[in-house]
Amino acid sequence: MEPVSLLMIAVGLSMDAFAVACVNGLCTVQEKYNYALKVGLYFGFFQGIMTLIGYLSAFYVKSYIAHIDHWFAFLLLVGIGIHMIWQAYHQKEISCDVRNVDSHRALLTFSLATSIDALAVGISLAILDVNISIVSVVIAFTTFVLSFIGVVIGKRIGYRLGNKTEYFGGLVLILIGIKILVEHS
């Protein structure tokens, strides 16, 4: 695979993780660089591993996964997006006590939701002659870097933007979910 194409795929897959990282950076109670590292590691790991799982599973269950992966991604992303918008609407001001984005459970949920499209990309990469080890590492590293930056940016400008960041992050997740659904229909 050409380096430019690989980087474009990696950045494209990382955009939803970046948006969620920006929103999460807003409400973390942890020191921003520690949390940014944590989010980057979670999101990067899941993007890389889901690409690899998609690639490997394509040989065994391609016909089964291909029919439902987009629905699963759509439901997770839209569900989380709607929840984020609902929370933003019902909060008068940002309250980090309400959103526990620092928990492992929340990070696992966000990581899984933002990496479902990487599973689908992994499946599509199975028909190409690619070195999946290199592809997965590039995707994981790109997601790590963009997620780290997203948390730092979210922490820095989040309070000036208030709940708008929550609305934006929720809307981005919904749009990505719809995009995945439309592309696979």
N, C-alpha and C positions, 0 to 999 in steps of 0.2 A: 504494500500500500504506500502511496506517495506521502511524504511527510506533511505536505500542505493539507491533503485530504484528511489525514489522520488528525491533525491539529484542529481542523474545522469540525470534525465529528466530536472530538473531545470537548471543545468549547461549547458546541451546541448542546451536548449532553449535560454540561455543567451549568447551564443558564438557570435551570429551575433550582438547582442546589444553591447557586449564588443568590437568587431572590429570597429563598427561605433563610439563608445565612444572614442576609441583611436584616430581615425582620427579627430573627432570633437575637442578633447582636443588640438590638434595641432594648430588650428586656432581660438580659442576663444580669445576674447579681455577681457573677464571677469577674475577676480581672479580665479585661477584654482580650489580652493576648493568650492567656491560658484557655479561655473559652473558644477563641478563634482557632487555636491549635486542636482542641477537642472536636469542634464541629468539622474542621478540615479533615481530620483523621477519620471520623465517622463517615462523612459524605464521600470522601475519596475512596475509602475502603469499599463501601457499598457499590459505588459506580464501577470500580474495577472488577470486583468479584461478580457482580450481576452480569457484566459483559462476558466474563469468562463462563459463568453458569449458562447463559443464553447460548453461547457458542457450543459448549459441550452438550447441552440438552437438545440442541437441534438435531443431533444424530439419532436420538432415541425417541423424542416426543414432539418433534417439530409440528406434525399435523395437529396435535392436541393443543399445544401452547399458542400456535399461530391464530387460533380462533378466539381465544379469550384474553390474551395478554393485554390488548388495547382496552378491553372493558375493565379489567382489573386496574390498570394504570389510570384510566379515566375516573373510575369510582373513588380511588384513593385520593387523587389530586383534587378533584372537584369537592369531595367531602372535606378534606383539610382546608381547601380554599374557602368554602362556605363557612366553616367553623371559624376561621380567622376573621372573615368579614363580620360575622355575627358577633364575635367577641369585641371587635373594634367598634361596632355600632353601639353595643351595650355598655361600653366603658366611657365614662365622662372624661377620664384622663388615663394615660398609660399607667398601669399598676403592675409592677413586676411580681407582686405577690400572687396575682391572679394567674399569670402564665408561667408555668414551671418548665421553661425551655431548657433548663440546666439538667434535668433528670435524664438518666440513661434511657428510660422508656420513651420520653419525648424524642430524644435524638435518634433512637432506633426507628421510631415511627416516621419521622421526617426523612431519615436516610433511605428507608425502604420505599417510601412514596416517591421520592425524587429519583430513585434508581430503577424503577420499573421500565422506563424507556431504554435503559442500558441493556436490560434483558432482551428486549426486542431487537436492538442493534446487534447484540451478540449473536442472535439467531440469524440475522441477515448476513453477518460477517462469515458465518459457517459456509456459505456458498462461494465465498471469495477465497483466494489463496493468500491468506494473511498469517502472520506470526502473531497468534492471539496473546502470547505472553507480552510482547512489546506493546500491542494495542491496548491491552488491559492496564498496563503500567502507565502509559501515557494518559489514558482517560482518568485513572485514579489520581495521578499527580496534578493534572490540570484542574480537576475538581477540587482537590485539596487546596491548591493555590487560590482559586477563585472563591471558594467558601471562606477561607481565612480572610481574604480581602473583604468579602461581604460582611462578615461579623465586625471587622474593624470600622468599615464605613457605616454600618448600621448603628454601632455604638457611638460614633462621633456625631452623626447628623440626626439620629433617631429622635431625640427629644425636641429638636427644632421642628421636625415634621409631625410629631404627635402620632395620632391614630392613622394618618394618611399612609404610613408605611405598612400598617396592618392591612388596610384596604388594598393597597398596591400589591403586596405579597399574595394576598388571597386571590385577587383578580388574576395575577400572573399564573398561579397554580391552576385556576379554573381554565384559563386560556390554553395552557399547555395540555391539560387533560382533554379539552375539546379538540385541540390540534392532533393529538395522538389518535383520538377516536375517528376524526374525519380522515386522516391519512390511511387508516387501516380499514375503512369501510368500503 
